């Protein structure tokens, strides 16, 4: 095993400071990239999609559950599979309590092509409470590149798609797949994928957080059972 080299404390501190400067530069570059992502144009969804969930049939609009934003995790679970993807399961294991997202008017759900009758027992086995819907019978997975190709040549890929609601109009704002998910799991990184962002005053472009969810700012974060939902 190739372990790190052994140095004195002073040598380590000098190397750590050099790396810290690069880490701070990466943070500033990531903030700029997130702002550019929030400036992406959006596409109105005119097509009707139907999903199966615990409360029966639902439209894409219904999946917002009254929130301004919707984050969809494209969970790899094909109709012919007996269980969900292991890597997708590890990702969903990282998703904590949704109250921090819902307090800023953002819902998070999982969607798979497997029938809901297969999703339900697997979800119970995993012990997840994240809302999970089946897109079986619709073109949702194909239209948003979670299922690529046709027939025997088709394959599933993990991804996230973000949507924004303006009244009863629904817009697609962003999607990313595969390695694009490597750094995503915390609620702040999920917000960074959305059009409204973290809804904090320092973010660009300005004015996206007005009247949406909880007051902006990390100082307003609450214990998950203290939010007024």
C-alpha positions, 0 to 999 in steps of 0.5 A: 500500500502506498501510504502518504509520506512522513514529515515533520509537523512544520512541513505538514503545515506548510503543505496544508496551507498550500493545499488550502489556497487551492481549496479556497480557489476551488470553492470560489470557482464552484460558487461562480459555476453554481451562479452560472447554473442558476442563470440557465434558461428553462423549458416549459413542460407541455407533455403530460406524465403519469406516475404511480405512488402511494396515493395512486396516480399523480402528474408531474405537477402533483409531485411538487406537493405544493412546493416551488421546486422539485428535485427528481432522483432518477433511481436505476430500477428497470421493470425486469429487475428484482431490486434497485441498483446498489449504487443508487441505493447507496446514494439514497442512503445519504439523503437525510430528513427532507424538512430542510429542503421542504422549508425552502419550498423544494421537494425531493423524490425518487422515480424509477421505471419499475412498477410501484408493486416492486418499488414498495417492498424494496423501499420498505426493505431499505427503510426509506421515507423519501417519496418514490414513484413509478414512471412505468408506462410513461416516457418520463425516463426516456425524455429525461435521459434516465433510460437511454436507447431502445429495446434490448439496447436500452440501459438505465443511468442515475441522474437528477432532474430539477423542475420549477413551478410558476403557478400551474406551469412546470419548467425543466431547469437542470439535469445531471447524470452519472459522475455529475452526482459525485459531489451531491448528497447534502441538502446544500449541494442539492440546492446548488442544482436548482434555479433558486439555489440555497436562497441566501443573500450572497448568491447570484443572481439576486432576488431569487429567494424573495417569498420562497420558503424559509427566510434565507441564510444558514443562520435560519436553519432549524432542527428538522422538527422545528420548521413550520411546514 
